[in-house]
């Protein structure tokens, strides 16, 4: 069984603040980035990443930074998820109820997925690689 797959997916980025809280649902009141992480895991997305920024500003124009003299308790947070666009579109109404303020972007991405050699072929992996093409041999595709 091949362990490398290539294809198209959609990258969802959710831009929020460190102090933002989940507005409603089972994770209401928790830090929003934590609630989002649990949300995507509970729905069996292949993975999600939370990135903490060192500085930024949002719609209000207030600069948040990690510099010592102006240490912010509300640094920018980005939650990233890569999945088929239909799956991401399907969860947007739930995200709308969880997020009070922020920005969500969706963009097409080309992915290369590496699956460990010793992973059994099961339903969990089948839905993660659906629509991706197996890469056969290192020289099957020239440099792009």
N, C-alpha and C positions, 0 to 999 in steps of 0.2 A: 504494500500500500504506500503511495507517495506521502511524503510528510510536508511538502511545500506546495502552497496553492497561491494563485494570483487571480486578481479580478477587481471588480468595481464595488464599492460600498459608499456609504454616506457618513461623513464625520459631523457629529453634533457637538457644538461647543456651547456651554451654558456659562455665561459671565455673571457672577454674583459677587457679593461682599462677604467677608469672613464673618461678620456679625449677623448676617441674614438668617432668619429662622423659617422653618417649614410652616406654611400658613394653615394647611389642613390635611387631613388624612391620618393614617396610622402613625406617622412620624411627626405629627404636629408639635411644634415647640422645640424640636431638636434643631441643631445647626443645619442649615439648608444643605450644605455640601455633604454632610453625613447622611441626611435623609435621602438625597439623590443617589448616593452610592448604594444604600440599602434598596431603594426603589428599583434600580437597574438590576441588581443581583436577584431580587425576588422575582423579577420577570425573565430571568435566565438569559440576560444579555451576556455576550462572551467576555466582556470586561468594561471597566470604566476607570478613569484616572482623574484624580483631583490634583490640581496644580495651584500652588500658592504663589502669587506674584509679589515682587518686591516694591512695586509701585504702580500707580494708575489713577485714573479718575473716571467718573461715570457721568450720567445725565445731569447731575447737580453741579458738575465742574469742580468739586472739592478734591484736591490732590491727596492721595493716601500713599504713604511711603514707609519704608522700614528704617530710615535713617534715625540714628540715635536721638538727635535733637528734636525730631518730630515723629517719634514712634507712633505709628497708627495701630489701633486695635481693630481696624476694619480694612485689612489688606484685600486686594482683589483675589478672587478664586475663580478658576476655570475648571469645569467638569467636562471631560471629553469622553465620548462614546462613539464607536464605529460599528455600524450595522447596516443591513439593507434599509433603504429609505422608507419602505412601507412600515417597517417595525417602528421606526422613529416617528413617523407621522401619526401612527396609531396611539402613541403615548403622549402626544402634545396636549390633548385636553386635560389629562391628569397632571402634567407638569404645570399647566396654566393655573390649576387650583393650588399647587404647592408653592409656586414662586410669586412673591409679592412685587418684586421689581428686579429687573435684570435684562439680559439680552441673550437670545438663542440664535445661533447661526447653523445653517446646514450647508455643507458643500460636498461635491463629489470628490472621492479620493480613490487612488489606485492602491490596493493593498497587496502585501505579500505576507502570507500567514505561514508560520512554521509550527507544525504539530510534532510533538515528541514521537520518536520512533516506536516507543513501547505503549502508546495509547490505544486501547481497544476501539474498534469501529463500533460506535453505539449511536443512539439517537441524539445525544448531546452534541457530538462532533458532527454528525450528519447535517444538522440544521445550521451549524456555524460555517460549514464549507459549501453549503448549497449555493450554486451559481458561480463558484470560483473554479478555475481550471487547474488541474494538477500539473505541477511542473515535473517533467520527466527528464532527468539528466541535466547536468550543468551546462552542456553546450547546445541544448535544444533551442535556445533563443539567443541571438546575437546581442551585442551591446546596443543599448538604446539611448 
